[in-house]
Amino acid sequence: MKNKIMVSTTIFLSILLMLQPVPASGAEPSVGGTAAYEMGGDATTLNPYTWGSVYDFNAIGAIYDPLIQYDVDNQPTAAIAKSWSHDDDFVVWTFTLHEDMKWHDGETLDGSDVLFTFNLLIDDAIKGSSIARNSWLFNWVANDTTKAATMGTAYTDATWNGWAAGDQYNISAYYPNINVVGNDVSIGFTYGVPLHDIMAELSGTLIIPEHIWEGVDVNTFTNDNPIGSGPFMFDAWEKGQFFRLTRNPDYYLGAPWVETLIVNIIREPETAFNALLAGDIDVLSRDIPVDLEELGLADPDISKHEFLADFWLYLGMNQRRYPNDVVGFRHAVLTGIDRQEIVDVARFGRGMPAPASGALPYGPWYNDGIPTYDYDPALANSMLDDMGWIDTNSDGVRETDTGHKLEFGLMVSSEFQASIDAATLIQNYMDALDIKVTLQPLLFDVIWDATGGSGADDTYNYDWAYVGWSGFWSDRTASWAGWLYDEDQWWGSDNINIPGWSGENRTKVTELTHQIQQDGTDDAKMKAYLDEIQEILAYELPYLPIDISGGMELYRTDKFEGWIMGNTAGPSNWQSYNAIYLTSSGGDDGFLPGLTLITAFTSISLLAVFTKVSRNKK
């Protein structure tokens, strides 16, 4: 690689952003208190590289840290790395680590652990294994190096980056160049690929301790007693009930003030709401009817924060089954769904209809010229009629031109009433198109396996599913499309590929995502590639995007203060739990996890009053 002048874009992170707030009096907060929040389902694993659901990550996220992370306003900020810089071509990045870091078991955390984590992921990608939480940083290049079975083997199908078929390449030439010198970790590819999206990628790459993970099978390791470096340490997991985490007194970004953090598993939204009223939890991160929201805000000790969530819901039509694989049918279905009504009714007006590309409708990479599929049931019916798919026997259900009845099961998470309500609306919209849909409420992990999300055996056993994707901030990174649609990456690969999308356009999208990586410093080229990708996605509809969730969290202010929240996060986030401290009144300390009798009684009485009201609004 030619020598390059290092241009300092070192970001010495704002320490003010990371320091815990202090009381208005100026006195240092006291350590103590038990903070609690809730989630609607249980985790399935504590392995930071095989987790699949938001429930898993809610349990893992406070235990492990990446090199860098994103704050509540979606900006990169310090984690294990305290600063970073890159060269003028974005090819080589250098991360400077904090000094004197410790793992939760007291062992030293340093650059060797970072190197171990990265090498583990690189080796896995080179061998073609299946670590779900690998990223393009380690995975994307490996998919090309594995075309050569041994060093020096000639490529015969190199089709991009200017490589000619038959040219000689050495696998070692594509290996990421990762070096550790003191507290500095440098990362670059020797063939000069710009790493413009490295921040987004590294924010999802949790660093693991070499002394625990060396020699284990990452794909099968259950990690029942996780040892991380984050602000909280694992203490207990009572399955189906709660997680208990305790304060890390040696946390390198400043130890939390709160002594214990409880994650209560509360499946029913109304029960979770009443736990907030009773003071059993401090934050409610759940869709609840406006009636209950107003009731909660009548309590002077409860406040709310609204934000745009990193979560979009889609209708997945299993294209491995006819007639879901017919593009025109998918067009008609999406045209026949009133996505704004789903937002207004099922999501209580929070959020917005999702663009047909699955991108967020703003930011530098958004293409606002794609089809919108506005709700038009008359047009949807006409589209089906034009295909020759009509109800030939007057039983209220159309048949295709080959006689296949348009009857489908629709899987939906039984753990989220808002999702059930949305699926019910979809069922009603399809009934108006003479398409019969039967709801199949199931636990999320059952749906995840059935749709192929886990890569388990006996997958793709579904017709339709209403589920969602999290973690694809299209305004943050140009690589968002590659994460989900690139055939050479985990989620877009044939091993997963939840919708079963196939064909020339799928391959074209893969090629365009590779071009984005190659031309990563040319914004104009990346914009052109992403515009084309979004046009293809909006036509093909591999997923049928329904809505982008708008977040609203209620939180108590009588026990803790110092909550941190922003444009993309409510008070339930890593910054908050590392920053909050007991109010002067202190509140109750050390309550047992789970619901109190007061909560249970309140749940019964309030459900009797509000269930009928909330259901009438749907």
C-alpha positions as CSV (number, residue, x, y, z in Angstrom):
1,M,0.0,0.0,0.0
2,K,1.3,3.4,-0.8
3,N,2.2,5.7,2.0
4,K,-0.5,8.1,3.0
5,I,-0.5,11.3,5.0
6,M,-2.6,10.8,8.0
7,V,-5.2,13.5,8.2
8,S,-6.3,13.9,11.8
9,T,-10.0,13.6,12.1
10,T,-9.5,12.4,15.6
11,I,-12.6,12.8,17.6
12,F,-11.8,13.4,21.2
13,L,-15.2,12.7,22.5
14,S,-17.0,15.2,24.5
15,I,-16.5,14.1,28.1
16,L,-19.4,16.3,29.0
17,L,-21.6,13.9,27.0
18,M,-20.4,10.9,29.0
19,L,-20.1,12.4,32.5
20,Q,-23.0,11.6,34.9
21,P,-25.2,14.6,35.8
22,V,-25.0,15.9,39.3
23,P,-27.7,17.3,41.5
24,A,-28.6,21.0,41.2
25,S,-27.0,21.6,44.6
26,G,-23.7,20.6,43.1
27,A,-23.2,17.8,45.6
28,E,-22.0,14.5,44.2
29,P,-24.8,11.9,43.9
30,S,-24.7,8.9,46.3
31,V,-24.4,5.4,45.0
32,G,-27.5,3.3,45.5
33,G,-31.0,2.4,44.4
34,T,-32.5,-0.2,42.1
35,A,-33.7,1.0,38.7
36,A,-36.0,-1.2,36.8
37,Y,-37.5,-1.3,33.3
38,E,-39.4,-3.9,31.3
39,M,-39.5,-5.8,28.1
40,G,-42.3,-7.8,26.6
41,G,-40.6,-11.2,26.2
42,D,-37.7,-13.2,27.4
43,A,-34.3,-13.5,25.9
44,T,-33.1,-16.8,24.4
45,T,-29.4,-16.4,24.7
46,L,-26.7,-14.2,26.3
47,N,-24.2,-14.9,23.5
48,P,-23.3,-11.5,22.0
49,Y,-22.6,-13.0,18.6
50,T,-25.7,-15.3,18.2
51,W,-28.4,-13.1,19.6
52,G,-31.4,-12.6,17.4
53,S,-34.1,-10.6,19.1
54,V,-34.3,-7.2,20.8
55,Y,-35.1,-9.1,24.0
56,D,-31.7,-10.8,23.7
57,F,-29.9,-7.5,23.2
58,N,-31.8,-5.8,26.0
59,A,-30.1,-8.2,28.3
60,I,-26.7,-8.2,26.7
61,G,-26.4,-4.5,25.8
62,A,-25.5,-3.2,29.3
63,I,-23.0,-6.0,29.9
64,Y,-20.7,-5.7,26.8
65,D,-19.2,-2.7,25.1
66,P,-18.0,-2.1,21.5
67,L,-15.1,0.1,20.5
68,I,-17.5,3.0,19.9
69,Q,-21.3,3.4,20.3
70,Y,-24.0,5.8,19.2
71,D,-25.6,8.2,21.6
72,V,-29.2,9.2,21.9
73,D,-28.9,11.6,19.0
74,N,-27.4,9.0,16.7
75,Q,-23.9,10.3,16.9
76,P,-20.8,8.2,17.5
77,T,-19.3,8.5,20.9
78,A,-16.7,6.7,23.1
79,A,-16.8,3.2,24.4
80,I,-13.7,1.0,24.7
81,A,-12.0,3.5,22.3
82,K,-11.7,7.0,23.6
83,S,-10.6,8.6,20.3
84,W,-10.1,7.8,16.7
85,S,-8.6,9.1,13.4
86,H,-8.4,8.0,9.8
87,D,-6.2,8.7,6.8
88,D,-7.3,10.9,3.9
89,D,-8.8,8.0,1.9
90,F,-10.7,6.5,4.8
91,V,-8.6,3.3,4.3
92,V,-6.8,3.1,7.6
93,W,-8.4,4.0,10.9
94,T,-6.7,4.2,14.3
95,F,-8.6,3.8,17.6
96,T,-7.0,4.7,20.9
97,L,-8.2,2.7,23.8
98,H,-8.8,3.8,27.4
99,E,-6.1,2.9,29.9
100,D,-6.5,0.6,32.8
101,M,-9.7,-1.1,31.7
102,K,-11.0,-4.3,33.5
103,W,-13.3,-7.1,32.6
104,H,-16.0,-7.8,35.1
105,D,-13.9,-10.7,36.6
106,G,-11.0,-8.3,37.3
107,E,-8.9,-9.4,34.3
108,T,-7.2,-6.7,32.2
109,L,-8.9,-5.5,29.1
110,D,-6.6,-4.2,26.4
111,G,-5.8,-4.3,22.7
112,S,-5.2,-8.0,22.7
113,D,-8.9,-8.6,23.5
114,V,-9.9,-6.3,20.6
115,L,-7.5,-8.2,18.3
116,F,-8.8,-11.5,19.5
117,T,-12.4,-10.5,18.8
118,F,-11.6,-9.2,15.4
119,N,-9.5,-12.2,14.4
120,L,-12.2,-14.6,15.6
121,L,-14.7,-12.9,13.4
122,I,-12.3,-12.8,10.4
123,D,-11.5,-16.4,10.7
124,D,-15.1,-17.3,11.0
125,A,-15.9,-15.4,7.8
126,I,-13.0,-16.8,5.9
127,K,-14.2,-20.4,6.8
128,G,-17.7,-19.6,5.7
129,S,-19.2,-20.2,9.1
130,S,-22.4,-18.6,10.4
131,I,-21.8,-16.2,13.2
132,A,-25.1,-14.2,13.0
133,R,-23.6,-11.0,14.4
134,N,-20.6,-10.7,12.1
135,S,-20.4,-7.6,9.9
136,W,-19.2,-6.6,6.5
137,L,-16.0,-5.4,8.0
138,F,-15.0,-9.0,8.6
139,N,-17.5,-10.8,6.4
140,W,-17.7,-8.9,3.1
141,V,-14.1,-9.3,2.1
142,A,-14.0,-12.9,3.2
143,N,-16.7,-13.9,0.8
144,D,-14.3,-12.9,-2.0
145,T,-11.2,-14.4,-0.5
146,T,-12.9,-17.8,-0.1
147,K,-13.2,-18.0,-3.9
148,A,-9.5,-19.1,-3.7
149,A,-9.0,-22.4,-2.0
150,T,-5.3,-21.8,-1.4
151,M,-3.0,-18.9,-1.4
152,G,-2.2,-17.8,-5.0
153,T,-5.1,-19.6,-6.6
154,A,-6.3,-17.9,-9.7
155,Y,-9.7,-16.2,-9.6
156,T,-12.0,-17.3,-12.4
157,D,-15.1,-15.2,-11.7
158,A,-13.8,-11.9,-10.3
159,T,-16.4,-9.4,-11.6
160,W,-15.8,-6.2,-9.6
161,N,-13.2,-3.8,-8.3
162,G,-11.4,-3.9,-11.7
163,W,-10.1,-7.5,-11.2
164,A,-9.7,-9.5,-14.4
165,A,-10.7,-13.2,-14.5
166,G,-7.7,-15.4,-14.1
167,D,-5.6,-12.8,-12.3
168,Q,-3.5,-14.1,-9.4
169,Y,-4.3,-13.0,-5.9
170,N,-3.1,-14.1,-2.6
171,I,-5.6,-14.5,0.2
172,S,-3.3,-12.7,2.7
173,A,-3.5,-9.6,0.5
174,Y,-7.2,-9.3,1.4
175,Y,-6.9,-9.9,5.1
176,P,-7.8,-6.9,7.1
177,N,-4.6,-5.2,8.4
178,I,-5.2,-5.0,12.1
179,N,-2.4,-4.0,14.4
180,V,-2.1,-3.3,18.1
181,V,0.6,-1.0,19.3
182,G,0.2,0.0,23.0
183,N,-3.3,1.5,23.3
184,D,-3.7,2.0,19.6
185,V,-5.6,-0.4,17.4
186,S,-5.3,0.3,13.6
187,I,-7.6,-1.2,11.1
188,G,-7.3,-1.2,7.3
189,F,-7.5,-3.4,4.2
190,T,-4.3,-3.8,2.3
191,Y,-5.9,-3.5,-1.1
192,G,-7.2,0.0,-0.2
193,V,-11.0,-0.4,0.3
194,P,-12.3,2.8,2.0
195,L,-13.8,2.0,5.4
196,H,-16.3,4.8,5.4
197,D,-18.9,2.9,7.4
198,I,-16.6,1.5,9.9
199,M,-18.1,3.5,12.8
200,A,-21.6,2.0,12.3
201,E,-20.1,-1.5,11.9
202,L,-17.9,-1.3,15.0
203,S,-20.8,0.0,17.1
204,G,-22.4,-3.4,16.7
205,T,-19.2,-5.4,17.2
206,L,-19.1,-6.2,20.9
207,I,-15.7,-6.9,22.3
208,I,-15.3,-10.2,24.2
209,P,-12.6,-11.4,26.6
210,E,-10.0,-13.7,25.1
211,H,-9.4,-15.5,28.4
212,I,-13.0,-16.8,28.3
213,W,-13.8,-17.2,24.6
214,E,-10.5,-18.7,23.4
215,G,-11.1,-22.2,22.2
216,V,-14.9,-22.1,22.4
217,D,-17.4,-22.6,19.6
218,V,-18.9,-19.1,19.2
219,N,-22.0,-20.5,17.5
220,T,-22.9,-23.0,20.3
221,F,-21.4,-21.3,23.4
222,T,-24.4,-20.5,25.7
223,N,-22.5,-17.9,27.8
224,D,-24.6,-18.5,30.8
225,N,-22.4,-16.3,33.1
226,P,-21.5,-13.4,30.7
227,I,-18.3,-11.5,31.6
228,G,-18.2,-8.2,29.8
229,S,-16.8,-4.7,30.3
230,G,-19.9,-2.6,30.3
231,P,-21.4,-0.4,33.0
232,F,-23.4,-3.3,34.6
233,M,-22.4,-6.9,35.5
234,F,-24.5,-9.9,35.2
235,D,-26.0,-11.2,38.4
236,A,-29.0,-13.4,37.7
237,W,-31.5,-14.5,35.1
238,E,-34.8,-16.0,36.3
239,K,-36.2,-17.1,33.0
240,G,-39.6,-15.7,32.2
241,Q,-39.4,-13.3,35.1
242,F,-36.4,-10.9,35.3
243,F,-32.7,-10.2,34.7
244,R,-30.7,-8.6,37.5
245,L,-27.5,-6.6,36.8
246,T,-25.3,-4.9,39.3
247,R,-23.1,-1.8,39.1
248,N,-19.6,-2.1,37.7
249,P,-17.5,-0.1,40.1
250,D,-14.5,-0.1,37.7
251,Y,-16.3,1.1,34.6
252,Y,-13.8,3.1,32.6
253,L,-16.3,5.7,31.5
254,G,-17.3,6.3,35.1
255,A,-19.2,3.9,37.4
256,P,-23.0,4.1,37.4
257,W,-24.6,5.7,40.5
258,V,-27.4,3.2,40.5
259,E,-26.5,0.0,42.4
260,T,-28.8,-2.5,40.7
261,L,-30.6,-2.7,37.3
262,I,-33.6,-5.0,36.9
263,V,-35.1,-6.0,33.6
264,N,-38.6,-7.2,34.4
265,I,-40.2,-9.5,31.8
266,I,-43.8,-8.4,31.5
267,R,-45.7,-9.6,28.5
268,E,-49.0,-7.6,28.8
269,P,-48.8,-3.9,28.0
270,E,-51.5,-3.0,30.6
271,T,-49.7,-5.0,33.3
272,A,-46.4,-3.1,32.4
273,F,-48.3,0.2,32.6
274,N,-49.6,-0.6,36.0
275,A,-46.2,-1.6,37.2
276,L,-45.1,1.9,36.3
277,L,-48.0,3.4,38.2
278,A,-47.1,1.3,41.2
279,G,-43.4,2.2,41.1
280,D,-42.3,-1.3,40.3
281,I,-40.6,-0.1,37.1
282,D,-39.1,3.3,36.3
283,V,-39.5,3.2,32.5
284,L,-42.3,1.9,30.3
285,S,-41.1,1.3,26.7
286,R,-44.3,-0.1,25.3
287,D,-47.1,0.9,23.0
288,I,-50.1,1.7,25.1
289,P,-53.4,3.4,24.2
290,V,-53.7,7.1,24.5
291,D,-56.2,6.7,27.3
292,L,-53.6,5.0,29.5
293,E,-50.9,7.5,28.5
294,E,-53.1,10.3,29.7
295,L,-53.8,8.5,32.9
296,G,-50.1,8.0,33.5
297,L,-49.3,11.6,32.8
298,A,-51.9,12.6,35.4
299,D,-49.4,11.4,38.0
300,P,-47.0,14.4,38.6
301,D,-44.2,11.9,39.0
302,I,-44.5,10.5,35.5
303,S,-43.2,12.2,32.4
304,K,-43.0,11.2,28.7
305,H,-40.5,11.4,25.9
306,E,-41.3,10.9,22.2
307,F,-38.8,9.9,19.5
308,L,-38.4,8.0,16.2
309,A,-37.6,4.4,16.9
310,D,-35.0,2.4,14.9
311,F,-37.6,-0.2,14.0
312,W,-39.8,-0.8,11.0
313,L,-42.5,-3.4,10.6
314,Y,-43.1,-5.3,7.4
315,L,-45.4,-7.9,5.9
316,G,-43.1,-10.8,4.9
317,M,-44.6,-12.9,2.1
318,N,-42.7,-16.2,1.8
319,Q,-41.7,-16.1,-1.8
320,R,-40.7,-19.7,-1.8
321,R,-44.4,-20.4,-2.0
322,Y,-46.7,-19.5,-4.9
323,P,-48.3,-17.0,-5.5
324,N,-46.2,-14.9,-3.1
325,D,-43.4,-15.0,-5.7
326,V,-45.5,-13.0,-8.2
327,V,-44.4,-9.4,-8.1
328,G,-47.7,-8.1,-9.3
329,F,-49.5,-9.9,-6.4
330,R,-47.2,-8.2,-3.9
331,H,-48.0,-4.8,-5.6
332,A,-51.7,-5.4,-5.2
333,V,-51.4,-6.5,-1.6
334,L,-49.4,-3.4,-0.5
335,T,-51.8,-1.1,-2.5
336,G,-54.7,-2.7,-0.5
337,I,-53.2,-1.9,2.9
338,D,-54.0,1.4,4.6
339,R,-50.6,1.9,6.3
340,Q,-51.6,5.3,7.7
341,E,-54.6,3.7,9.5
342,I,-52.3,1.1,11.0
343,V,-50.1,3.9,12.4
344,D,-53.1,5.8,13.7
345,V,-55.0,2.9,15.2
346,A,-52.6,0.1,16.0
347,R,-49.7,2.4,16.9
348,F,-51.8,5.1,18.5
349,G,-50.6,7.7,16.0
350,R,-46.9,7.2,16.8
351,G,-44.6,6.7,13.8
352,M,-45.3,6.9,10.1
353,P,-46.0,4.7,7.1
354,A,-42.7,3.1,5.8
355,P,-41.4,3.9,2.3
356,A,-41.6,0.9,0.0
357,S,-37.8,0.7,0.0
358,G,-37.6,0.1,3.8
359,A,-35.4,3.3,4.1
360,L,-36.1,6.0,6.6
361,P,-37.8,8.9,4.7
362,Y,-35.0,11.4,5.4
363,G,-31.3,11.7,5.4
364,P,-28.7,12.0,2.6
365,W,-29.3,8.6,1.0
366,Y,-33.1,8.6,0.8
367,N,-34.7,8.4,-2.6
368,D,-38.1,10.2,-2.5
369,G,-39.0,9.4,-6.1
370,I,-40.0,5.8,-5.5
371,P,-43.6,4.5,-5.8
372,T,-45.6,5.2,-2.7
373,Y,-48.3,2.5,-3.0
374,D,-51.0,4.8,-1.6
375,Y,-54.0,3.0,-0.2
376,D,-56.5,2.3,-3.0
377,P,-58.6,-0.8,-2.5
378,A,-60.4,-0.2,-5.8
379,L,-57.0,-0.2,-7.7
380,A,-55.8,-3.2,-5.8
381,N,-58.9,-5.2,-6.8
382,S,-58.5,-4.0,-10.4
383,M,-54.9,-5.2,-10.4
384,L,-55.9,-8.6,-9.2
385,D,-58.8,-8.7,-11.8
386,D,-56.3,-7.8,-14.6
387,M,-54.1,-10.8,-13.5
388,G,-57.1,-13.0,-14.0
389,W,-57.2,-13.9,-10.3
390,I,-61.0,-13.8,-9.5
391,D,-63.5,-15.5,-7.3
392,T,-64.8,-18.1,-9.7
393,N,-67.2,-19.9,-7.3
394,S,-68.5,-17.0,-5.3
395,D,-67.1,-18.2,-2.0
396,G,-65.5,-14.9,-1.2
397,V,-62.0,-16.0,-2.0
398,R,-60.1,-15.4,-5.2
399,E,-58.3,-18.0,-7.2
400,T,-55.2,-17.5,-9.3
401,D,-55.4,-18.3,-13.0
402,T,-54.1,-21.8,-12.1
403,G,-56.9,-22.4,-9.6
404,H,-54.8,-21.7,-6.4
405,K,-56.9,-20.1,-3.7
406,L,-55.7,-16.9,-2.2
407,E,-55.7,-18.2,1.4
408,F,-52.8,-17.5,3.8
409,G,-51.8,-17.8,7.4
410,L,-50.4,-14.6,8.9
411,M,-48.0,-15.1,11.8
412,V,-47.8,-12.3,14.3
413,S,-46.2,-11.9,17.7
414,S,-48.6,-12.7,20.5
415,E,-46.4,-10.6,22.8
416,F,-47.3,-7.3,21.3
417,Q,-50.9,-6.2,21.2
418,A,-50.1,-3.4,18.7
419,S,-48.8,-6.0,16.3
420,I,-51.9,-8.1,16.7
421,D,-54.0,-5.0,16.1
422,A,-52.0,-4.2,13.0
423,A,-52.3,-7.8,11.7
424,T,-56.1,-7.7,12.3
425,L,-56.3,-4.6,10.2
426,I,-54.3,-6.3,7.4
427,Q,-56.7,-9.2,7.7
428,N,-59.6,-6.9,7.2
429,Y,-58.0,-5.1,4.2
430,M,-57.4,-8.4,2.5
431,D,-61.0,-9.5,3.1
432,A,-62.0,-6.5,1.0
433,L,-59.8,-7.9,-1.8
434,D,-61.3,-11.4,-1.5
435,I,-58.1,-12.7,0.0
436,K,-58.6,-14.9,3.1
437,V,-56.1,-14.4,5.9
438,T,-56.0,-16.4,9.1
439,L,-54.1,-14.8,12.0
440,Q,-51.6,-17.0,13.7
441,P,-50.5,-15.4,17.0
442,L,-47.3,-17.0,18.2
443,L,-44.3,-16.3,20.5
444,F,-41.7,-14.2,18.7
445,D,-39.0,-16.9,18.9
446,V,-41.3,-19.4,17.2
447,I,-41.9,-16.9,14.4
448,W,-38.2,-16.2,14.2
449,D,-37.4,-19.9,13.7
450,A,-40.2,-20.4,11.2
451,T,-39.3,-17.5,9.0
452,G,-35.6,-18.5,9.0
453,G,-34.2,-15.7,11.1
454,S,-32.3,-18.0,13.3
455,G,-30.9,-20.2,10.5
456,A,-32.3,-23.2,12.3
457,D,-33.5,-26.4,10.6
458,D,-37.1,-26.7,9.4
459,T,-37.4,-23.0,8.5
460,Y,-39.4,-21.1,6.0
461,N,-42.5,-22.8,7.3
462,Y,-44.9,-19.9,6.9
463,D,-47.1,-18.0,4.4
464,W,-47.1,-14.5,5.7
465,A,-45.6,-12.9,8.8
466,Y,-45.9,-9.4,10.3
467,V,-42.6,-8.7,12.0
468,G,-39.9,-6.1,11.9
469,W,-36.3,-5.1,11.5
470,S,-34.2,-3.0,13.9
471,G,-30.7,-1.6,13.5
472,F,-30.8,-0.4,9.8
473,W,-30.4,3.4,10.2
474,S,-30.4,4.4,6.5
475,D,-29.6,8.0,7.5
476,R,-26.5,6.9,9.4
477,T,-24.7,4.8,6.9
478,A,-24.6,4.1,3.2
479,S,-24.2,0.4,3.9
480,W,-27.7,-0.1,5.3
481,A,-29.0,-1.8,2.1
482,G,-26.0,-4.2,2.1
483,W,-26.7,-5.4,5.6
484,L,-30.2,-6.7,4.6
485,Y,-30.1,-7.5,0.9
486,D,-26.5,-8.4,0.0
487,E,-26.4,-12.1,-1.0
488,D,-22.9,-12.3,0.5
489,Q,-23.9,-11.0,3.9
490,W,-25.7,-12.9,6.7
491,W,-29.2,-11.5,6.5
492,G,-29.3,-11.5,2.7
493,S,-27.6,-14.8,2.2
494,D,-29.4,-18.0,1.1
495,N,-28.8,-19.2,4.7
496,I,-31.3,-16.6,5.9
497,N,-33.1,-14.5,3.2
498,I,-36.3,-14.4,5.2
499,P,-38.6,-13.5,2.3
500,G,-37.0,-15.9,-0.1
501,W,-36.3,-13.2,-2.6
502,S,-34.6,-14.4,-5.8
503,G,-33.9,-13.3,-9.4
504,E,-31.7,-11.0,-11.4
505,N,-32.7,-7.9,-9.4
506,R,-31.6,-9.5,-6.2
507,T,-28.2,-10.1,-7.8
508,K,-28.1,-6.5,-9.1
509,V,-28.7,-5.1,-5.6
510,T,-25.8,-7.3,-4.3
511,E,-23.5,-5.8,-7.0
512,L,-24.6,-2.3,-6.1
513,T,-23.9,-2.8,-2.4
514,H,-20.4,-4.0,-3.4
515,Q,-19.9,-0.9,-5.4
516,I,-20.9,1.2,-2.4
517,Q,-18.1,-0.4,-0.5
518,Q,-15.6,0.2,-3.3
519,D,-16.5,3.9,-3.9
520,G,-17.2,4.7,-0.3
521,T,-15.6,8.1,-0.3
522,D,-17.6,9.4,-3.4
523,D,-20.9,10.6,-2.0
524,A,-22.3,11.3,-5.5
525,K,-21.7,7.7,-6.6
526,M,-23.0,6.2,-3.4
527,K,-26.2,8.3,-3.8
528,A,-26.6,7.1,-7.3
529,Y,-26.2,3.4,-6.3
530,L,-28.6,3.8,-3.4
531,D,-31.2,5.5,-5.5
532,E,-31.1,2.6,-7.9
533,I,-31.2,0.1,-5.0
534,Q,-34.3,1.8,-3.6
535,E,-36.0,1.8,-7.0
536,I,-35.4,-1.9,-7.3
537,L,-36.6,-2.6,-3.8
538,A,-39.7,-0.5,-4.2
539,Y,-40.6,-2.5,-7.4
540,E,-39.6,-6.0,-6.2
541,L,-40.9,-5.6,-2.6
542,P,-38.8,-8.4,-1.1
543,Y,-40.4,-7.1,2.1
544,L,-43.6,-5.1,2.2
545,P,-42.7,-2.2,4.5
546,I,-45.8,-1.2,6.6
547,D,-44.8,1.3,9.3
548,I,-41.8,2.9,11.1
549,S,-42.4,2.9,14.8
550,G,-42.6,6.1,16.7
551,G,-41.3,5.7,20.2
552,M,-42.9,7.0,23.3
553,E,-41.6,6.2,26.8
554,L,-43.1,7.0,30.1
555,Y,-40.7,7.3,33.0
556,R,-40.8,8.1,36.7
557,T,-39.1,11.2,38.1
558,D,-39.6,10.7,41.8
559,K,-36.9,8.1,42.5
560,F,-34.2,8.9,39.9
561,E,-33.1,12.0,38.1
562,G,-30.4,12.6,35.4
563,W,-32.3,10.8,32.6
564,I,-30.7,11.2,29.2
565,M,-32.8,11.1,26.0
566,G,-32.7,12.4,22.5
567,N,-34.0,12.3,18.9
568,T,-33.6,8.6,18.6
569,A,-34.0,7.3,22.1
570,G,-36.1,7.6,25.2
571,P,-34.9,7.4,28.8
572,S,-34.4,3.6,28.6
573,N,-30.9,3.6,27.0
574,W,-27.3,2.9,28.0
575,Q,-26.4,6.6,28.6
576,S,-29.4,7.0,31.0
577,Y,-28.7,3.9,33.2
578,N,-25.0,4.9,33.5
579,A,-26.1,8.5,34.5
580,I,-29.2,8.4,36.7
581,Y,-28.9,8.9,40.4
582,L,-31.3,8.9,43.4
583,T,-33.3,12.0,43.9
584,S,-33.1,13.8,47.2
585,S,-36.2,12.0,48.4
586,G,-34.5,8.8,47.3
587,G,-37.6,6.7,46.7
588,D,-37.8,3.0,47.7
589,D,-34.5,1.1,47.4
590,G,-33.9,-2.5,46.6
591,F,-37.5,-3.7,45.9
592,L,-37.7,-7.3,44.7
593,P,-38.0,-7.9,41.0
594,G,-41.3,-8.8,39.6
595,L,-44.7,-7.3,40.2
596,T,-45.9,-6.3,43.6
597,L,-49.4,-7.1,44.9
598,I,-50.2,-3.4,44.5
599,T,-49.4,-3.7,40.8
600,A,-51.4,-6.9,40.4
601,F,-54.5,-5.3,42.1
602,T,-54.1,-2.1,40.1
603,S,-53.9,-4.2,36.9
604,I,-57.1,-5.9,37.6
605,S,-59.1,-2.8,38.4
606,L,-57.7,-0.7,35.6
607,L,-58.1,-3.4,33.0
608,A,-61.8,-3.6,33.9
609,V,-62.1,0.1,33.2
610,F,-59.8,0.6,30.2
611,T,-59.9,-2.6,28.1
612,K,-63.2,-1.8,26.5
613,V,-62.2,1.8,25.9
614,S,-59.0,0.9,24.2
615,R,-60.4,-1.8,22.1
616,N,-63.2,0.5,20.8
617,K,-60.4,2.7,19.4
618,K,-59.1,-0.1,17.2
